[in-house]
């Protein structure tokens, strides 16, 4: 539950919205709403207007997946916002060593098995999210998906239909390549 051994992911590698959605198990609509409302904004590259590509860091996607799990268990968006703010303040390596516990109303951070036991014995903990385990799940998915560096010119990715339509429109072609 408290396995802090995780791989280091380069901070300047980002993942486009559809890739972030795939890795976090969320819809693009959720991703877009959460970015626009400031719940989880892309830290590698934010949108700069119509047609620009947001790039989400590994940490962003990790937080997206945690948000999804908290929502699935009935935690309020207000409590999730507080938990996300707390996660933002933690160092990336610190995240892997914590477990988030919740009673469905509040979210608690535990860094040891004793804290989990105390929370459960106090009747407060109902479920837990071992962040290190979520880290490994996200990492396993992202290994198979395309990422790009923040300073590079955006590349076309297989399955990126929106980019293909934009490219076709820009070149005057009637159908995307």
Secondary structure, 3 states (H helix, E strand, C coil): CCCCCCCCCCCCEEECHHHHHHHHCCCHHHHHHHHHCCCCCCCCECCCCCCCCCEECHHHHHHHHHHHHHHHCCCCHHHHHHHHHHHHHCCHHHHCCCEEEECCCCEEEECCHHHHHHHHHCCCCCEEEEHHHHHHHHHHHHCCCCCEECCCCCCCCCCCHHHHHHHHHHHCCCCCC
